[in-house]
Amino acid sequence: MILSTSVTNLGKKRFKKTAISYTLITIFFFAFSRIYESFSYGETSVHMHYLFAVPLVGGITLVILLKALPQFSRISFNLWNSAVAIITAGTLFRGIVNLSGRSTALDAPYWYVGIGFSVLAILSIFIKPFLTNQRTKVIEG
């Protein structure tokens, strides 16, 4: 009983910390993108304008996953945070390049690596319980 209570408290603490962190990051990027665009001498960028949406959607998805899946592991959590950070960096990079009046394809690795990390995070959510069940069956048998 003590173990389940401590796990529940850790889950609640992680949930609360994640929700607050992603909310603050979203607010920061919203303000940052508006200020940065205001100094761009009339240039606009869809990537910079909607930069805040990446951590917003990533945070909402993570909070839903944390609430829905009690077995959400630390590695899944870290992989998801890394995916959101990489995609946010790619969006920021593309926005800065667009606001400078140029275009480039140098941001492509950000998208590929970010998507790769998000796929790994999703796979780790479903593989971890499967591996845990396999280990307990071997130990029991």
Residue pairs with C-beta under 8 A, 6 or more apart in sequence:
11 66
11 70
14 66
14 77
15 63
15 66
15 67
18 59
18 62
18 63
18 66
19 59
19 63
21 59
22 55
22 56
22 58
22 59
22 60
22 62
22 63
23 59
25 55
25 59
26 52
26 55
26 56
26 59
27 52
29 51
29 52
29 54
29 55
29 88
30 51
30 52
32 51
33 48
33 49
33 50
33 51
33 52
33 95
36 48
36 95
36 96
36 99
37 43
37 44
37 45
37 48
37 49
37 99
40 99
43 98
43 99
43 100
43 101
44 98
44 99
45 94
45 95
45 98
45 99
46 98
47 91
47 92
47 94
47 95
47 98
48 91
48 92
48 95
48 96
48 98
48 99
49 95
50 91
51 88
51 91
51 92
51 95
54 84
54 87
54 88
54 91
55 84
55 88
58 80
58 83
58 84
58 87
58 88
59 84
61 80
62 77
62 80
62 81
62 84
65 72
65 76
65 80
65 125
66 72
66 77
69 125
71 128
71 129
72 125
73 124
73 125
73 128
75 124
75 128
76 121
76 124
76 125
76 128
79 117
79 118
79 120
79 121
79 124
80 117
80 118
80 121
82 117
83 114
83 115
83 116
83 117
83 118
83 120
83 121
84 114
86 110
86 113
86 114
86 117
87 110
87 111
87 114
87 115
87 118
89 110
90 107
90 109
90 110
90 111
90 114
91 110
93 106
93 107
93 110
94 107
97 103
97 104
97 106
97 107
